[in-house]
């Protein structure tokens, strides 16, 4: 925050020294002219408010602020100076011409960062700014970590490039390039999606169009995803077993595949935004498209859960420009708790899809006072969000149920009471009697994990018959989506392979008698890769549950199918909270986690008139 404060303080001081004022901050913007100079001469700009009716050509810069403040000041209008980050200084030097000025829009300079009111208004104009720019330049930073080699290879045709996908140097360099902070910044989603023309990626002196860059990454992704890794040992490489210096390891390759996945998500959002806008402009008969061509905020938040923001509010505000209404008003003065609560209410009321599937709930010990237990942490790290993968019912199945629901369109069997208490209905599916927590597993070796999982499964085996438990854990850890979120694991076992793999887990020594690359070993690695991201438990009704790792599920928690859909959640009895949130004769709970329940299928439990079926229980969740 010291960096942000330095920038806002310099603007605050400049306001009285000639920093241009906006007469209407909800319809006007500032632009700067980057004055020409040579080499290392000081940076100098003219900051002005343009005529919005005759807006001149300008470049919109998409970049990361960075973490370090530049030692150089930016000279503005020859009357005052502004602080800037090192990354912005490098970008300006790279974009500066030697004989003609360049007109640019840059958020850190063109928005009065010291004024919350202006920031609120200018964020609403992001859509217009990036769609009006004559070009959008993506600044990744200077050439480093062999980035120039990547851009050299990207100039070749795809057939020639195939050779370099066997070259550790290229893969290491590409891994570093795709790991740059810009690709994980939430604001880049709409900055790239709304660009009227194909954005240009700049990395020092190197450049490539966005469409060409993502086309090459698509090709790289296809090739990398087809490589076989043998028995899945830690440290094994794409093309060998780690015997040769410089080879890319399994972890690096997995990370690269995931990074490319994220970049291709950005590409897909841009493509979808352009296609929908073109349909609307062409007079599409689709009434919903005509009303608002954009996807819902919930859908975009789900897709972009891997993005990050310094200000947690930006996890929502950064997606408003590409999201359909309803969505919250921009207000940087509001409490994060209130913003997240309002957003979650809108998601549940208007779509429910993606409501609990992408972001984790906050556990009791870290949840701030007054934060409703049913409101997720929308600012959770990508690692915590990935732990949610494959636990929610398949999106297409849930969407079909929501589309065909018996209740009136626009209604949903949930109510919000004073004190942010949510009331809904559903059957109890059981009470948790035993939990196996797997949070510490990432620190263990593969062999130790085999032994630990075997011991933990034997604990669960005390509750259920062994063969039955094998089937249930297989369904609850692997689920029906092996390979959907982790392209390493695409092996679908037959029953003999599955039993052979479980025999390894039942054994005390954790050693397989089969060959290194046997099917049961491959399947065993699949089980481990999924199970170590789950907390497993047994209910008093004989059901096995699987929750995201570190979910905090405990014995005594209640598993229920909620929201008139039998949507599976884990809840914990609570004291009822404040007096205003208590409901007479209705038990109060805190929501703990989404869960997978073995053998459970969603079904409607609410009638057309929103009355409950017999045997349903009402839950007040605060």
C-alpha positions, 0 to 999 in steps of 0.5 A: 500500500506504500506504493499506492499511497506514494502515487495518490499523494503525488496526485493530491499535491498536483491537484493544486498545481494544475492537475486537470480537473474533470467537469463531468467525471462520469463522461469525461476522461484525461489523456496524456501526450508522451513527448518525444525524446531520445534514449535516457532523457527525462520523461515529459508529458502533457496531461489534458481533457480531450473534446469527447465529441472529437476524440483524437486517436489514442493508445490504451495501455494495459499493464501491471503497476508493479511493486516498486516505485521509480526513482524518476518523476514524471514531468507533467505540463512543465508545472508539476511532477507525479510519482510512477512505478518502475514498470510504468516508467519502462513502458513509457520509455519503450513507447516514446517516439523520437520525433512525434508525441504519442497520445496514451490513456494510463489509469495511474496518471489519467485517473485521480487515484486520490479521489474515491468519487472520481475512481468510482465514476471512471471505472464505469467508463472502462468499457468506453475507454478501451473500446474507443482506443485506436489500439490497446498495447499490452505491456509485459515488461522488459526482455528477460528470462530468455523472452526474446528467444520465445518471440523469435520462435513465435515468428516461425510457422507452426510446423517449424515450431514443433521442433522447439517443443522438444527443447527445454530452453524454449519451454523454460522461457515460455514458462517464465513469459506466461508467468508474468504478473500481467496474465493474472491481473483481473483488469486485463480481462476487460481491457483485452476483451473490449479492445476494438482492434487486435491488441498488441503484446509488447515485451521490451523491443519484441511484439506480437498481436494478441490473436497470433500469440494465443493461436500459437499457445493453443497449438502448444497446449494441444502438443503438450497435453498429448505427451505421456508421462509414464508412471507419474513420478515426481520430477519426471520430465516431458521427454525423459525422467529428469536424467538430463540437465535443463529438462522441464519437470512435471511440476513446471510442465503442469504449471505451464499447461495451467498458465496457457489454459488461463491465457486461452480463457482470456482469448475466449472471453474476447472472442465471445464478447466480439461475437455477441456484440456483432450479433447485437449490432446486426439486429439479432432476433435473440431478445436476451442478446438484444437486452444485454449481450454480455455474460452474467457477472457470476459466469465471468467471475467463475471463468476468471477465478484465477485472476488476482487484484491488490484491492479485493473489490477489484475482483468484482469491479474489474469484470463489470465492463464485460458483465450483464446486469444486475451487478453492484454499483462501483463504490471504493468506500464500501466495506468488502464484506458488504460488496461481497454480500450484495454480489452473492445475493444477486448471484443466488437470486438471478442465476444461482449457477456458479454461486458456490462452485468457484470460490471457497467459503471463509472458515470460522477462525478467519471469517471477519465479524459480521461476514455471513457464512454463506458469502464466499471469499471472492478474493481467494487465491487461485490455489484455494479456488482450484481446490473447488474443482470438480466438486460442484454438480456438472454445470450443464446438469445444474443449468438444465435443472435451473432452466426446467425448475417448477417454480415461477421464472424469476423466483428462487426458493431462498429468502434473505432476512434482516441481519443477512440471514439466508433461509432455504429448504432441503432434506438432511443427508446425514451428520458427519461422524469421521473426517480425514484431513489432507491439508499437509500432504503437499509436503510429503513424498509420493511414497509417504502419501501412499502410506498416509492415504492407505492408513486414512482409508483404513480409518474410513474402512472401519465405518464401511465395507472395503469394496464399497469404500473403494467404489465410493472414494473412487467416485468422490475423489476422481468423480466423472471429470478426470482430466477436465481440470488437470490435463495430466490425468486422462487415464480411465481404469477398468475395474481390475486396474482400480482394484489393483491400485487400491491393493497398493493403498491397503498395503502397509509398505505402499509398494506396488508389485507391478511394473513401473508403468503399469495401469494400476500405478497410473491410476494410483497416481490419479487417485493421489492427485485428486484425493490430496486436494480433498477432505474426506468424511463419513456420515452416520447414514453411510455416505462418503463426502469429499470437500475442498482441502482445508474446508474445515469440515468436522464431526457433528457437521450436517450435510443437506441438499439445499435450495430446492435442488438438493444442492449438497452443502455442509453446515454447522449448527450455530447459536443463531447470531444476533437477535434480529437474524433469529427466526422462531422455531427454525434452527440456525446454521453456519455454512461450511463448504460445498461437498460431493456426496457419494450416490447423491443426485440432485432433484427438485424438492419444491413445488410450483407454488414454492411450497416444500415437499413433506419431510423438508427442513427449513434452514436459517443460515447466517 
